[in-house]
Amino acid sequence: MPLSRSLRSQPSSQICLLFVLYPAVNYMSTTQKEKKLPGTRRYKQIQFADDMQEFTKFPTKTGRRSLSRSISQSSTDSYSSAASYTDSSDDEVSPREKQQTNSKGSSNFCVKNIKQAEFGRREIEIAEQDMSALISLRKRAQGEKPLAGAKIVGCTHITAQTAVLIETLCALGAQCRWSACNIYSTQNEVAAALAEAGVAVFAWKGESEDDFWWCIDRCVNMDGWQANMILDDGGDLTHWVYKKYPNVFKKIRGIVEESVTGVHRLYQLSKAGKLCVPAMNVNDSVTKQKFDNLYCCRESILDGLKRTTDVMFGGKQVVVCGYGEVGKGCCAALKALGAIVYITEIDPICALQACMDGFRVVKLNEVIRQVDVVITCTGNKNVVTREHLDRMKNSCIVCNMGHSNTEIDVTSLRTPELTWERVRSQVDHVIWPDGKRVVLLAEGRLLNLSCSTVPTFVLSITATTQALALIELYNAPEGRYKQDVYLLPKKMDEYVASLHLPSFDAHLTELTDDQAKYLGLNKNGPFKPNYYRY
């Protein structure tokens, strides 16, 4: 039976998609390959003032760059990183000024260098090895093309893992136009590979703010092409379409959003009665919260800090702002390496959890003078203010693990009395008049994707959830979803998890008929009520 007919025939209370496309979980072994990339790094020489200088004194001002040079470069330069093959030798030429075509003669893209497509293709192929569930979804559904006719405009991090998702959507029948949700997280060679494959991608590592919005606009504003689905990470794309192209926004069939910030914006629109399309809140699905937010950050926080600062965590005093899933993951990793960890929280429940996990809950003002590292994980704004930055100790490391770049008040540091030194890719020393310096990472943007990479397997879980949410919204019969924000059904969450169990050779126990009756459950799930807290 065709997918569209199957979906229409199901009652609105069920997600029929899962039963049509995926009648059984195929437990197949997955071969995992270790990812090794020939990364390149470029360093600027640092001049030391005086070999005899006492260690207890602040460094002198010798060797600093001028303020104007520092500020302009810190926001527009593209630096290579260990996470990317990309060389930045041609940074002086903006991709917007280049005329590039792929092998098929198309110029419907804007990337750093289309010639890097071959390297990007290798990155994507490596990522596919650890995203077996998403590849399985592609193979099972591409025959019926459940996204045929879908025109998806996306704004996410553009990495090898995201490329696997984009190409899966295309294989399922969708047309895609894509931009980056973060100016530093794009892997240039992967963007080139997508452009070579025919995807209209507009992104490169090191975009300016103007470039960022220009790329989003190029994705949306295309003659003869109008989006009918949105996949967003942070809400910037949704906000842009809502403000600049209200007629397009009204014709969107569904929005899928995966970040705290973006979901918050959607709920604001819904509360104000301005959300005229249904939206799926992927961020609060269990498979996103517990895996992408917690387990991913537990591993990637250390990776990002190590690559940028080479810091040793044993004995270091660290304050983590926010003890949600991201904060929990960060704290677990830091504590395991011997760091002394403090927590700031506004929520008494999260604060109590932190206390029970062995952390001291404090106000930021109480520890700001003594800590060695400050990490924000709240999704809020002005969590670390100029007042906090002024009181920090010399060489304090400041970074952000939340999506939004507003958690650290970086704007307040763009003043004449402070000097900026770019010392590494995504590493700036902000120097006060008395010589004190604060180490700012990624200019306050998302640390792990700006300065390192994140585990492919975890992104497979999120990407599979996103793909299923897009298919569900696009194929839902009229009236199933109103103009509101919806959570993923529990059955879909469980199905995504089950698809990833074969990677661990995990075997689920099955309920007997008597056990299922005793618990009042269906033998095939869902196994927990919607209010269950995992």
C-alpha positions as CSV (number, residue, x, y, z in Angstrom):
1,M,0.0,0.0,0.0
2,P,1.4,3.5,-0.8
3,L,2.6,5.4,2.2
4,S,0.3,8.4,1.7
5,R,-2.8,6.1,1.7
6,S,-1.5,4.2,4.7
7,L,-1.1,7.4,6.7
8,R,-4.5,8.8,5.8
9,S,-6.2,5.5,6.8
10,Q,-4.8,5.5,10.3
11,P,-6.6,7.0,13.3
12,S,-5.1,10.4,14.4
13,S,-4.0,9.0,17.8
14,Q,-1.4,6.7,16.2
15,I,1.8,7.3,14.3
16,C,1.2,4.9,11.5
17,L,4.5,5.7,9.8
18,L,6.4,3.3,12.0
19,F,4.2,0.3,11.3
20,V,4.1,0.9,7.5
21,L,7.8,1.6,6.9
22,Y,9.4,-0.5,9.6
23,P,7.4,-3.5,10.6
24,A,10.3,-5.1,12.5
25,V,13.6,-4.1,13.9
26,N,16.5,-5.7,12.0
27,Y,19.2,-6.4,14.4
28,M,22.3,-6.4,12.2
29,S,25.9,-5.9,13.3
30,T,27.4,-2.6,12.6
31,T,31.0,-2.1,11.6
32,Q,32.5,1.0,13.2
33,K,35.5,2.8,11.8
34,E,37.7,5.1,13.7
35,K,37.8,8.5,12.2
36,K,41.2,10.0,11.5
37,L,41.6,13.2,9.5
38,P,44.7,14.9,8.3
39,G,43.9,18.1,10.2
40,T,45.9,21.3,9.8
41,R,46.5,24.0,12.3
42,R,47.8,27.5,11.9
43,Y,49.3,29.4,14.9
44,K,50.3,33.0,15.3
45,Q,53.5,33.6,17.1
46,I,53.2,35.0,20.6
47,Q,55.9,37.3,21.9
48,F,57.0,36.9,25.5
49,A,57.9,40.1,27.2
50,D,60.7,39.1,29.5
51,D,62.2,35.7,30.3
52,M,62.9,36.9,33.8
53,Q,59.4,38.0,34.5
54,E,58.0,36.7,37.8
55,F,55.3,34.1,37.4
56,T,53.0,35.8,39.8
57,K,52.7,38.9,37.7
58,F,50.4,39.5,34.7
59,P,52.0,39.4,31.3
60,T,53.0,42.7,29.8
61,K,51.4,44.2,26.7
62,T,54.3,43.5,24.4
63,G,53.3,41.7,21.2
64,R,49.6,42.6,21.2
65,R,47.8,43.4,18.0
66,S,45.9,46.6,17.5
67,L,42.3,46.6,18.6
68,S,40.8,47.3,15.2
69,R,42.8,44.4,13.6
70,S,41.8,42.0,16.4
71,I,38.1,42.7,16.4
72,S,37.7,42.6,12.6
73,Q,39.6,39.3,12.3
74,S,37.9,37.6,15.3
75,S,34.5,37.9,13.6
76,T,35.4,37.3,10.0
77,D,38.5,35.1,9.7
78,S,38.1,31.5,9.0
79,Y,40.7,29.3,10.8
80,S,41.3,25.7,10.1
81,S,40.9,23.2,13.0
82,A,41.8,19.7,13.9
83,A,38.2,18.8,13.2
84,S,38.4,19.8,9.6
85,Y,40.6,19.1,6.6
86,T,40.0,22.7,5.4
87,D,43.0,24.9,4.8
88,S,42.4,28.6,5.3
89,S,45.1,30.0,3.0
90,D,42.6,31.9,0.9
91,D,40.6,33.4,3.8
92,E,41.0,36.9,2.3
93,V,38.6,36.0,-0.5
94,S,34.9,35.8,0.6
95,P,33.0,32.9,-0.9
96,R,30.3,35.4,-1.8
97,E,32.8,37.0,-4.3
98,K,33.7,33.7,-6.0
99,Q,32.2,32.2,-9.1
100,Q,32.1,28.4,-8.6
101,T,30.4,25.6,-10.4
102,N,30.2,21.9,-9.6
103,S,31.0,19.1,-12.1
104,K,27.4,19.3,-13.4
105,G,27.7,23.0,-14.2
106,S,25.4,24.2,-11.3
107,S,26.3,27.3,-9.3
108,N,23.3,27.1,-7.0
109,F,25.4,27.1,-3.8
110,C,28.0,29.1,-2.0
111,V,30.8,27.3,-0.2
112,K,34.5,27.9,0.6
113,N,36.0,25.8,-2.1
114,I,34.1,23.3,-4.3
115,K,37.4,21.6,-5.1
116,Q,37.4,20.1,-1.6
117,A,34.3,18.0,-2.4
118,E,36.4,14.7,-2.7
119,F,37.7,15.1,0.8
120,G,34.2,15.9,2.1
121,R,32.8,12.8,0.4
122,R,35.3,10.7,2.4
123,E,34.2,12.4,5.6
124,I,30.5,11.6,4.8
125,E,31.3,7.9,4.0
126,I,33.1,7.6,7.4
127,A,30.2,9.1,9.2
128,E,27.8,6.7,7.5
129,Q,29.6,3.7,9.1
130,D,28.4,4.8,12.6
131,M,24.9,6.0,11.5
132,S,23.5,2.6,10.7
133,A,19.9,3.4,11.9
134,L,19.7,6.4,9.6
135,I,21.0,4.4,6.7
136,S,18.5,1.7,7.5
137,L,15.8,4.3,7.4
138,R,17.0,5.4,4.0
139,K,17.0,1.9,2.5
140,R,13.6,1.0,3.9
141,A,11.8,4.1,2.8
142,Q,13.4,5.3,-0.4
143,G,11.3,3.0,-2.5
144,E,8.1,4.8,-1.5
145,K,9.6,8.3,-1.4
146,P,7.6,9.5,1.6
147,L,9.0,13.0,1.2
148,A,8.3,13.3,-2.5
149,G,7.2,16.8,-3.1
150,A,8.7,18.1,0.1
151,K,10.8,21.2,-0.2
152,I,12.8,21.4,2.9
153,V,14.8,24.5,3.9
154,G,17.2,23.7,6.7
155,C,19.5,25.6,9.1
156,T,21.7,23.3,11.2
157,H,25.4,22.6,11.8
158,I,26.9,21.4,8.5
159,T,29.1,18.5,9.4
160,A,29.6,15.0,7.9
161,Q,26.9,13.7,10.2
162,T,24.3,16.3,9.1
163,A,25.3,15.6,5.5
164,V,24.2,12.0,6.0
165,L,20.8,13.3,7.2
166,I,20.5,15.7,4.3
167,E,21.3,13.0,1.7
168,T,18.8,10.7,3.4
169,L,16.1,13.3,3.1
170,C,17.0,13.7,-0.6
171,A,16.9,9.9,-1.1
172,L,13.4,9.9,0.4
173,G,12.2,12.4,-2.3
174,A,12.8,15.8,-0.8
175,Q,14.4,18.8,-2.3
176,C,16.7,20.6,0.1
177,R,18.3,24.0,0.5
178,W,20.6,24.4,3.5
179,S,22.5,27.0,5.6
180,A,24.5,26.8,8.8
181,C,23.1,27.6,12.3
182,N,26.6,28.4,13.6
183,I,29.3,30.6,11.9
184,Y,32.1,28.3,13.1
185,S,30.8,24.8,13.0
186,T,30.7,24.2,9.2
187,Q,33.1,21.7,7.8
188,N,34.0,23.3,4.5
189,E,34.9,20.1,2.7
190,V,31.6,18.6,3.7
191,A,29.7,21.6,2.4
192,A,31.6,21.3,-0.9
193,A,30.7,17.6,-1.1
194,L,27.0,18.5,-0.7
195,A,27.2,21.2,-3.3
196,E,28.9,18.7,-5.7
197,A,26.0,16.3,-5.1
198,G,23.5,18.9,-6.1
199,V,22.3,20.2,-2.7
200,A,21.9,24.0,-2.6
201,V,24.1,24.7,0.4
202,F,25.1,28.1,1.5
203,A,27.7,27.9,4.3
204,W,31.4,28.1,5.2
205,K,33.5,28.2,8.3
206,G,34.1,31.7,9.7
207,E,31.1,33.5,8.3
208,S,30.5,37.1,9.5
209,E,27.1,38.0,11.0
210,D,26.1,39.5,7.6
211,D,27.2,36.4,5.8
212,F,25.1,34.3,8.2
213,W,21.9,36.1,7.4
214,W,22.7,36.3,3.7
215,C,23.1,32.5,3.5
216,I,19.7,32.0,5.2
217,D,18.1,34.4,2.9
218,R,19.6,32.7,-0.2
219,C,18.1,29.4,1.0
220,V,14.6,30.9,1.4
221,N,14.5,33.5,-1.4
222,M,14.7,31.4,-4.6
223,D,12.7,32.2,-7.7
224,G,10.5,29.3,-8.7
225,W,11.1,27.4,-5.5
226,Q,9.1,27.8,-2.3
227,A,9.8,25.8,0.9
228,N,7.0,23.8,2.5
229,M,9.0,22.3,5.4
230,I,11.5,23.8,7.9
231,L,14.2,21.9,9.8
232,D,15.8,24.3,12.3
233,D,18.4,24.3,15.0
234,G,18.1,27.5,17.1
235,G,15.1,29.1,15.5
236,D,17.0,31.7,13.4
237,L,15.6,30.3,10.1
238,T,12.1,30.1,11.4
239,H,12.4,33.7,12.8
240,W,13.8,34.9,9.4
241,V,11.0,33.4,7.4
242,Y,8.4,34.6,9.8
243,K,9.6,38.2,9.7
244,K,10.8,38.6,6.1
245,Y,8.6,36.2,4.2
246,P,5.3,35.9,6.1
247,N,3.5,34.6,3.0
248,V,5.9,31.7,2.7
249,F,5.6,31.0,6.5
250,K,1.8,30.6,6.2
251,K,2.3,27.9,3.5
252,I,4.8,25.8,5.5
253,R,3.3,22.4,6.4
254,G,5.5,21.8,9.4
255,I,8.5,22.9,11.4
256,V,10.9,20.6,13.2
257,E,13.1,22.2,15.8
258,E,15.8,20.6,17.9
259,S,17.3,23.2,20.3
260,V,16.2,24.7,23.6
261,T,16.4,28.2,22.1
262,G,14.4,27.4,19.0
263,V,11.7,25.5,20.9
264,H,11.4,28.5,23.3
265,R,10.8,30.8,20.4
266,L,8.2,28.5,19.0
267,Y,6.3,28.3,22.3
268,Q,6.4,32.2,22.4
269,L,4.8,32.3,18.9
270,S,2.2,29.8,19.9
271,K,1.3,31.6,23.1
272,A,0.9,34.9,21.2
273,G,-1.3,33.2,18.6
274,K,1.2,33.8,15.8
275,L,2.2,30.3,15.0
276,C,0.2,29.5,12.0
277,V,1.8,26.1,11.2
278,P,2.3,22.9,13.3
279,A,5.7,22.4,14.8
280,M,7.5,19.4,16.3
281,N,9.6,19.9,19.4
282,V,12.4,17.4,18.9
283,N,14.5,18.9,21.6
284,D,12.3,17.5,24.4
285,S,12.1,14.0,23.0
286,V,13.8,11.5,25.2
287,T,16.2,10.4,22.4
288,K,17.4,14.0,22.0
289,Q,17.5,15.0,25.7
290,K,19.1,11.9,27.1
291,F,21.5,11.2,24.3
292,D,22.5,14.2,22.3
293,N,22.3,16.6,25.2
294,L,23.7,14.4,28.0
295,Y,25.9,11.7,26.6
296,C,27.2,13.8,23.7
297,C,28.2,16.7,25.9
298,R,29.8,14.3,28.4
299,E,32.4,13.4,25.8
300,S,32.6,16.5,23.6
301,I,33.2,19.1,26.4
302,L,36.6,17.6,27.2
303,D,37.5,17.3,23.5
304,G,36.7,21.0,22.8
305,L,38.6,22.2,25.8
306,K,41.6,20.0,25.2
307,R,42.0,20.9,21.6
308,T,41.8,24.6,22.2
309,T,43.7,25.1,25.5
310,D,45.5,21.9,26.3
311,V,44.2,22.4,29.9
312,M,44.7,19.7,32.5
313,F,41.5,19.2,34.6
314,G,42.9,17.6,37.7
315,G,42.5,20.0,40.6
316,K,41.0,22.8,38.4
317,Q,38.1,24.7,39.8
318,V,35.2,24.8,37.3
319,V,31.8,26.5,37.5
320,V,29.1,25.1,35.2
321,C,26.1,27.4,34.8
322,G,23.0,25.2,34.4
323,Y,22.4,21.6,35.5
324,G,20.1,20.5,32.8
325,E,21.0,17.5,30.6
326,V,23.9,19.4,29.0
327,G,25.2,20.6,32.3
328,K,24.9,17.1,33.8
329,G,27.0,15.6,30.9
330,C,29.7,18.3,31.3
331,C,29.9,17.9,35.1
332,A,30.2,14.1,34.9
333,A,33.1,14.4,32.5
334,L,34.9,17.1,34.5
335,K,34.4,15.4,37.8
336,A,35.8,12.1,36.4
337,L,39.1,13.8,35.6
338,G,39.4,15.3,39.1
339,A,38.1,18.8,38.6
340,I,36.4,20.6,41.5
341,V,33.0,21.5,40.0
342,Y,30.5,24.2,41.2
343,I,27.0,24.5,39.8
344,T,24.8,27.6,39.3
345,E,21.0,26.9,39.0
346,I,17.7,28.8,39.0
347,D,15.6,25.6,39.2
348,P,15.4,24.1,42.8
349,I,14.8,20.6,41.4
350,C,17.9,20.7,39.2
351,A,19.8,22.3,42.1
352,L,18.8,19.4,44.4
353,Q,19.9,16.9,41.8
354,A,23.3,18.6,41.6
355,C,23.6,18.5,45.4
356,M,22.8,14.8,45.4
357,D,25.4,14.1,42.7
358,G,28.0,15.7,44.9
359,F,28.3,19.2,43.5
360,R,28.2,22.4,45.4
361,V,25.5,24.8,44.2
362,V,26.6,28.5,44.4
363,K,25.9,31.9,42.9
364,L,28.3,32.9,40.2
365,N,29.4,36.0,42.1
366,E,30.5,33.7,45.0
367,V,33.2,31.8,43.1
368,I,34.0,34.0,40.1
369,R,37.3,35.2,41.5
370,Q,38.7,31.7,42.2
371,V,37.6,29.5,39.3
372,D,39.8,28.4,36.4
373,V,37.0,27.6,33.9
374,V,33.5,29.0,33.4
375,I,31.1,27.0,31.2
376,T,27.6,28.1,30.4
377,C,24.8,25.5,29.6
378,T,21.6,27.4,30.1
379,G,20.2,28.7,26.7
380,N,19.6,32.0,28.5
381,K,21.2,35.4,27.9
382,N,23.7,37.4,29.9
383,V,24.6,34.6,32.2
384,V,28.2,35.8,32.3
385,T,28.2,39.6,32.3
386,R,30.9,42.1,31.9
387,E,31.0,42.5,35.7
388,H,31.8,38.8,36.0
389,L,34.4,39.0,33.3
390,D,36.1,42.0,35.1
391,R,36.4,40.0,38.3
392,M,37.8,36.8,36.8
393,K,41.3,35.6,37.7
394,N,44.1,35.8,35.1
395,S,44.0,33.1,32.4
396,C,40.4,32.0,33.3
397,I,38.9,30.0,30.4
398,V,35.4,31.0,29.4
399,C,33.2,29.0,27.0
400,N,29.6,28.1,26.1
401,M,28.0,24.7,25.7
402,G,24.5,26.1,25.1
403,H,23.2,26.7,21.6
404,S,22.7,30.4,21.9
405,N,25.6,32.8,21.6
406,T,24.1,35.2,24.1
407,E,25.0,33.4,27.3
408,I,28.3,35.2,27.6
409,D,28.2,39.0,27.1
410,V,30.9,39.1,24.5
411,T,29.6,42.4,23.1
412,S,30.7,44.2,26.3
413,L,34.3,43.1,25.6
414,R,34.4,45.0,22.3
415,T,35.6,48.2,23.9
416,P,38.8,50.3,23.3
417,E,40.4,49.6,26.7
418,L,40.5,45.8,26.0
419,T,42.8,44.2,23.5
420,W,42.0,41.0,21.6
421,E,44.7,38.5,20.6
422,R,43.9,35.6,18.4
423,V,46.3,32.9,19.5
424,R,44.7,29.7,18.0
425,S,41.8,28.7,15.9
426,Q,38.8,29.9,17.9
427,V,40.9,30.9,20.9
428,D,41.1,34.6,21.8
429,H,43.0,36.3,24.7
430,V,41.0,39.3,25.9
431,I,43.5,41.5,27.7
432,W,42.6,44.1,30.4
433,P,44.7,47.3,30.9
434,D,46.5,45.8,33.9
435,G,47.6,42.8,31.8
436,K,45.0,40.3,33.0
437,R,43.8,38.1,30.2
438,V,40.7,35.9,29.9
439,V,40.8,33.0,27.4
440,L,37.6,33.2,25.4
441,L,36.7,30.2,23.2
442,A,34.7,30.4,19.9
443,E,33.7,34.0,20.8
444,G,31.0,32.6,23.1
445,R,29.5,30.3,20.6
446,L,28.9,26.5,20.9
447,L,32.2,25.0,22.0
448,N,32.0,21.4,20.9
449,L,30.9,22.0,17.3
450,S,32.9,25.2,16.9
451,C,36.2,23.8,18.3
452,S,36.0,20.1,17.9
453,T,33.6,17.4,16.7
454,V,30.8,15.4,18.4
455,P,30.3,11.6,18.4
456,T,28.8,10.4,15.2
457,F,26.7,7.7,16.9
458,V,24.8,10.2,19.0
459,L,24.1,12.4,16.0
460,S,22.6,9.4,14.3
461,I,20.0,9.2,17.1
462,T,19.1,12.8,16.7
463,A,19.1,12.7,12.9
464,T,16.9,9.7,12.8
465,T,14.4,11.4,15.1
466,Q,14.4,14.5,12.9
467,A,13.8,12.5,9.7
468,L,10.9,10.7,11.2
469,A,9.4,13.9,12.5
470,L,9.6,15.5,9.1
471,I,8.0,12.5,7.5
472,E,5.2,12.5,10.0
473,L,4.4,16.2,9.7
474,Y,4.6,16.1,5.9
475,N,2.3,13.1,5.5
476,A,-0.1,13.7,8.4
477,P,-3.7,14.0,7.3
478,E,-5.3,17.4,7.4
479,G,-6.5,18.2,10.9
480,R,-4.2,15.8,12.8
481,Y,-1.9,18.6,13.9
482,K,-3.2,22.0,14.7
483,Q,-1.2,25.3,14.8
484,D,0.7,24.4,17.9
485,V,3.9,22.8,19.2
486,Y,3.9,19.0,19.6
487,L,6.2,16.5,21.3
488,L,7.2,13.4,19.5
489,P,5.0,10.4,20.4
490,K,6.5,8.0,22.8
491,K,6.3,5.1,20.3
492,M,8.5,7.0,17.9
493,D,11.1,7.7,20.6
494,E,11.2,4.0,21.5
495,Y,11.5,3.0,17.9
496,V,14.5,5.3,17.3
497,A,16.2,3.8,20.4
498,S,15.5,0.2,19.2
499,L,17.1,0.9,15.8
500,H,20.4,1.7,17.6
501,L,20.6,-1.3,19.9
502,P,22.1,-3.7,17.4
503,S,25.3,-1.6,17.5
504,F,25.8,-2.8,21.0
505,D,24.6,-6.3,20.4
506,A,21.8,-5.6,22.9
507,H,18.8,-7.9,23.1
508,L,15.5,-6.7,24.5
509,T,13.4,-8.8,26.8
510,E,9.9,-9.4,25.6
511,L,6.9,-9.3,27.9
512,T,4.7,-12.4,28.1
513,D,1.0,-11.9,27.6
514,D,0.4,-12.4,31.3
515,Q,3.0,-9.8,32.2
516,A,1.7,-7.3,29.7
517,K,-1.8,-7.7,31.1
518,Y,-0.5,-7.3,34.6
519,L,1.2,-4.0,33.7
520,G,-1.6,-2.8,31.5
521,L,0.8,-2.4,28.5
522,N,0.8,-3.4,24.9
523,K,3.6,-6.0,24.3
524,N,5.0,-3.8,21.6
525,G,5.0,-0.6,23.6
526,P,4.9,2.2,24.4
527,F,6.4,1.0,27.7
528,K,6.3,4.3,29.7
529,P,3.6,7.0,30.1
530,N,4.2,10.4,28.7
531,Y,4.8,11.8,32.1
532,Y,7.6,9.3,32.9
533,R,11.0,10.9,33.7
534,Y,13.8,8.9,32.4
